[in-house]
Structure formats: C-alpha cells, structure tokens
C-alpha cells in the first residue's frame, strides 16, 4: 500500500511538472530552454523525481550512521530512516557506490596500461561500459577457475544441514562455511561459484550455437532469396508465434522423458532447444542486415566476378554485418542466460548435482522467512538472484556502448 502511494505521488509530480514546463516554455529566456521545456515528457520528469528521491534517501541513510543515537530531534522528525539502519538498503547503496568506483578505477587503469588500441578504447568508453567489462572479466575468471577458487566441490555433502551464514559459531555458523550450507548440507559458497561456471558457461555455448544457426540461415536466405527465403521465413514465423519460455518448457518436458536418468543428456537437449528457439531472433536480424547488403554495388560486382556462395557470405556480408551482430550477441546472451535460469527454477533446466543460480534461488527461497531473525540468512536467495542481475546489467552496459559506437554517434 505504501509503495502504491509513493508511485501515485511520483506520477502526479511528473504530470504536474510536465504541465508546468509546457506553460513556462514560451517565457524561457533562450531558444534551447524553450525547446527543452516544450519537448520534455512525463517519463523524463518521473525519472528525475525517482533519482532525486534515491539521492535524498541515501543522504538520510548516511546521516543516520553519522549521528547514530545522537541525531537531533528536528532531524529525526524529517528523517525517513532516523537512527535505525536498514541493512538491505545499505547494501544496495554501498554496492552501487563501490561498483561505480571500481568501474572508474578500471577505466583509469585501462587508459594507461595495455596496447594503443585498448588505451584508445578505454578513453572513448563511459564508466558504465568499463564497469560492465570489469564484471564480465571477473565472471569469466570465476567460471574458468571455479575448481581452484571454490573451497569445496559443488556436490560435496557435509553433515551440517542448514548451517547459518557468517561463520560465527555462537550464531549457528561455522568458519569453514562462510555462507552456510543448504538443506542437504552442501556448501553454499562453493555452489555459488560453480553456479557461475555452469550457468554462464552453458549460456555462452548456447548463444554461440544460436548465432551459428541464425546467421548461417539468415545470410543464406538473404543471398539466395526466392523459395528458400520464403520457406525459412515462414518456419521462423511459426516458431516465433509461440512464447519462447512456454515453448521451451514444453519441449524440455518432452526431453526429460526421452533422457530418462541421463542428466547430462538432458543438458544437451536444453542447449539445443534454447539455441534453436533463440536462433529465430538471430535469423530475423541477420536476414534484414543481409538484405541491405546484397543490393550494394560491391556485392553485385562480386557476383558478376563469379565468386562462390561461401565467399559472398564470409567476405562480403559478414564483415559489413559485424557491428550489429556483435551487439545482438550481447543481448541474446542475456536472454539465453535468463531463460536457462528460469528453466532451472522451474526444475527442467540444469539438473543436480550440477549447481546453477536458478535452482539456488528456488531451493533457498524458504530462507526469506528468517528475515526478521537473521537478515544475512534471508539474503541467501538474493545472492544467486543478484549474481544473475549483475551479469545481465553488466552485459547490457557493454552492449549499449557498442551500439553507440556502431551507430556513428559522438559524445
């Protein structure tokens, strides 16, 4: 109820500011200000109000830390948090600040260390893109070297069930298991690390397969045209007519019956199913880009020279479609990543004893009930969900920067 009230206040404020801006536009002192007041919309003002609210809440939160119980009465009267600290909000704000500083430091280091090409790239990219690259590198290192980073194996079971996180024996923890153990005694820190290896690694392989299928068929359809293009396009239309997650869930249910007790075979089925379904989106993009290239003069000249089909695709179309396809690869990776996590959450994705973040969210969701007694325990399912969200945001930051570069826009 409180959240709904706040949203209504924000919306009313955005509408009021927009109407006021339209009324004040003719009286603005400069032409640029007149255009801005006339063109600014409700969404922009809503975003401004939201950001100002977050800034004020953050200042209020840190004032509670600085003053503690000695906060003056007049400040407590206007303070939202007061001397009381909300740990989840504090973790969120501190995390955003720390990640922003880390991205800025990484960009500064990238501008001074490396090749001339990499230095130029870091000089051109914003802080958000450098932060995204840093997170992707950290995830890649964690996934590749999970066997050396994780303290235990992902399937190791201990006799300590539902061990609380924190490592304090007085609070039901154990220093040997910093994040505690799950309902059957597996170390959660190890499974969180291995979950990155399984979830991210399988998502990357699936995205590569989807792009191989989609770009190959899309470029062929654009080059050959005719009945071949019409046949592939109608098949893709039929596959895209069904919601992807529902279709994948249906096919995975059938694949579960086929695989039987072969859990590794079920993972292969999942990779193939998601890759085929996701390749339809890649086919649409690659075909559209290819259709714009095959009408160019240099492509017609190559055909008149008698170049074969492989040359036309790999030497004429692919180099000119590289930028949009590379940006689409980042977006597709995010969607595949979230699809695998969703299927695992529903129980038909990555199968145990393999660890994955989607299953961890489902298995650890019961710990949210302990939020009033142990906030750290209640945060356990949020760790896996946060790992999914952080990688998704990081990849989208990099993709946005790549789209900005490929569009030819300048700062």
N, C-alpha and C positions, 0 to 999 in steps of 0.2 A: 504493500500500500504506500509506504514511504517512497519507494523508488518510482512508482507511478506518479505520485505528486510532484517529485523533483522533475521528472520528464515533462510533465504538463507545464511546470514553471519555465523550464528551458525553452519549450516550444513557444509558449506565449511571449517570452522575452525575445526570441528570434523573430517572430512575426511583428512584434512592436518595433523593434529596431529596423526591420526592413521597411516598414511603412514610413517610419521617421526618416530613413535615408532617402526614400523616393521624394518625400516632401521637401527635404533640405537640398536636394540635388541642384535645382535652379539657382539657389543662393550661394553655392560654393564659390570660393574666390578664384579657383583655377579650373581649366577645362579638364585636366586629368582627374581632379577630385570630383567634378560633376559626372564624368563618365563612370568613375568607380561607384559613387553613390547610386547612380541610376542602374548599374548592371549587377551590383551585389545582390545575392539572393538569400532565401531563408536558410539554406544548408550552410552557407558560409558563416552567417551570424550564429547559427546553432553550434558550429564548430568553435567559434571564438568564445562563446559562453561556456562551452564544455571545458576548453583549455584554461580559461580564467578560473573556473571552479576548481579544477585539479591543482592549479598553482596555489590558490588560496588555501585549499585543504592541506597541501604539502607544507606550506608555511605554518599553518596552525598546528600540524602534527609535530614539526620540529620544535615549535615553541613549547609544546608540552614536554619535550625532552629537556630543553634548556632550563625551564623554570621548575620542572618536576612538581613536587607538592607546594613549592613556594610561589606558584603562579598567582599574580594579583587577582583580586576578586572581580575587578572590571574586565580583565582579560578572560577569566573563566566564564563571565556572563555572555560574551560574544563568541566563545570558542566552541567549536563543534566537538573536538576530541577532549578538551580540557587536559588535566594532568594524566588521564588514562591513555595508555598506548594500545593501539590495535595492531597486533603482530602482522597480520596478513597485509594490511595497507602499508605498514612499514617495509615489509619485504618487497612489495611491489615498487614503491617509490625508490628505495635504496637500490633495487635491482636495475631499474631504468637508469638511474644516475651512474651506477658502476658500469653498466654496459655502454652508455654513452661515452664515458671517459676512456674505456678500453678501446672503443672504435676510433676515437680521436687519436689516442697514442699509437694504435696500429697504423693509422694513416700517416702520422708524422714519421714513424719508422720506415714505412714503405716509400716515402718521398726521399729518404736519404740512403737506403740500403737496397741493393739489387741492380738490375740492368737498367739501361737508359729507357727501354720500353716500359718496364714496370714502374720506374720512377715517374714517368710521364703519365701513366695510367692512374697512379695514386694522387698525382697533383690535380687531375681532372675530376676524380670521383668525389661525391659528397661523403659526409661522415656516416650516413646510413648504409651506403654501399660498402664502405670499409668495415663497418660493424658486421654486415652480412657475410663478407668474405672471411672475416676472422672466425665467426661462428661456424661456417661451413668447414673451415680448416680444422677447428677443434673437434667437430663431429667426425670428420674423416679420420683424424688421429685416434680418437676414442674407438671408432669402429674397427679400424685396421689392427690396432694393437690391444684389443679388448682382452686377449688371452694373457697379456702381461700386466695390464692395468688393474683388472678385476682381482680382488683378493681371493675369491673362490670361484669354482665353476658354476655355470648357470643352472645345472641340475643337481648340485650338491645339496643334500638334505641333512639338517642338524636336528638334535633332539630338543632344541629351544624353539617352541612354537609361539607365534605372535609376540615375539620379543619387541619391546618398545624401542623407538629410535632415540638417539642421543648418547648412548654409551655409558650412561650413569647407572651403576648397579642399584643405587638407592631408589631410583625411579623405574626399576624394572628393565634396565638396559644392560648392554654388555659391550665393553670397548672393542671386542673382536667383531662386532656387527654394528657399525655406526648408524645405519638406517634401520636396524632391527631385522626381523625375519617375518615371513608371511605365514599363512595359515597352515602350511605343512612343513615349515622350518627351513625354507630357502633364504639365503642372504639377499636382501633387497638391493643393496648397493651393487652387488655383482650382477644381479638380474637387470638392473637399470642400465649398466654399462653394456652388457651383452644384448639388451634390447635394442640399443642403437646399432650394433653390428647386424642384427637380424632384420630389423625393420627398415633401416636406411639402406643396407646393402641389397635387400630384396627389392626395395622400391627403385633403386638405381638400375638394377638389372632389368626390371620390368619396364621402366621408362625407355631404356636403350632398345629393348625388343619392340616396344610400341612404335618408336621412331623409325626403326628399320623397316617395319611393315608399312607404316603410314606414308613415309617419304618415298619408298620404292614404288608403291602402288600409285601414289599421288602424282609423282613425276611421270610415270608410265602413262597414266590417264591423260595428263596434260600434253604429252608428246604425241601419243598415238591418236587420241581423240576417237571419234566415231562410236561404233557399238561397244568397244571396250570401255571407253569412258562412261557411257550411259549405264552399262551393266554394273560397274564398280560403284558408281554414284548411287544407283538405286539400292544396292545391297547396303551401302553405308547409311542411307536414309532409313532403311528398315531397322538397322541396329541402333541408330540414334533415337528412334521413336520411343524406345523403352527406356525409362530412367536407369542410369548406369548402375547405381548401387543395388536396386531391386533385381536387375538382370544378373548382376554378378552374384548376388545372394542365391538366386535360383540355380544358376549354373554350379556354384560351389556346393550346394546341397546335393545335386546330382553327382558331382565329382567325389563327394565324400562317400557316397555309396559305391562308386567304382573303385576308389582307392582302398577301401576296407581298412585294414590295420597298417597299411603302408603310409605312415605320416609324411615321409619325405616325398612320396609321390603326390600327395595332396598339395604340398607346397609348390611342386612343379605345375600342377593343374592350375593353382591360383595365379601363378606368374603368367601362364599362357592366357588364361581367361581375361585377366585385367589388361594384359598387353593388347589383346585383340580388340576388346571393347574401347580402350583408350586410343588405339590407332585410328579409329574413325575420326576423331577430332584432328589428329595429325594429318590424316588424308585430306580433310577439307582445306586445311591451311596450305599444305604443300601443293595441292592441285590448283588452288587460287593463285599462289605465287608463281607456279609453273606456267599457268595460262597467260600471265602477264609477260613472262619471259619469252615464250615460244613465238610471240608475234614480233619480237625485236628483229632488227636488221641483221645483227651479228649471228642470231640463231638461224635465220633463213640462209645466210651465207654458209654456215657450217653444213646445213642440209644439202645445199647445192654442191658443196665440195665432195659430197658422198660419205660424210662421217657416219660411223655406225651408231647404234642406239646407246651403247654404253658411253661413248664419247660425248654425245649430246647431253646425257643426263649428268655425268660426273664432271665434265669440263665446261659446259655452257650453263646449265641450270643451277647445279648445286652451289658453285661459288657465288652466284648472284642471289641465292636464297639463304645464304648462311646466317645473316643477321637476324631475320625474323624467326628462323627455325631455332636458333640458339636461344633466343628469348622465350620461345614457346616451350623449349625443353625444360627451362626452369619452372614454368607454370605447370607443365604436365607432371613434373616430378613431385610438386606439392600435392596435386590432385591424386596421383597414384599413392603417394605416402599416406594421405588421409584415408584413401579407400582401403588400403591394407590394414590400417589401424582400426577402421570401422568394422571390417570383416572379422578381425581378431577379437574385437569387443563383442561381436555377436556370436563368437565361438566357431566360425568356419574359416578363419584365416590361418595364421601361423600356429602350428599345433605344438603342445607341450611334448617334451621338456624344453623346447626352444623358448627363450624369453623374448617377449615383444611388448611394446609400450601399450598397445591397445588392450591386450589381455590383462596387463598390470592395472590399468585403470578400472577394469571390471572387477578383478579379484580384490583390489584394495579399497573399493568404494565403501565397504562396510565400516572402514576406519573413520569416515567423516562423522559418524555418530559420537566419536570421542572428542569433538572439537572443544566442548566446554571443559574437559578434564585435561587434555593434552593437545595443544594446538599443533605441535610437531607431528604427533601421530595422525591427526586429521589431515595434515598436509601431504601424507604419503601418496594418495592417488593423484594429487596435484603435481607431484614431481614428474610422473610419466606424462600427464597431460601437458604440463609446462614444457617438457622436452619436445613434444610434438609441435606445440605452438611456437616455440622459439625457433626451431629449424624452419618452419613454414614462413615465419616473418622474415628471417634472415635471407632465405632464397628469394622471396618477393622483393626485398630491398635491392638485391643484386639484379634481378630481372627488370625492375623499374629503371635502374641506371642503364642497363643495356638497351632497353627500349628508347631511353632518352638519347643515347649515343647514336643508335641506328636511325633515329628519325631525323638526324641532322640539326636538332635544336641546339642552341648555345645558351650558356648562362648569361 
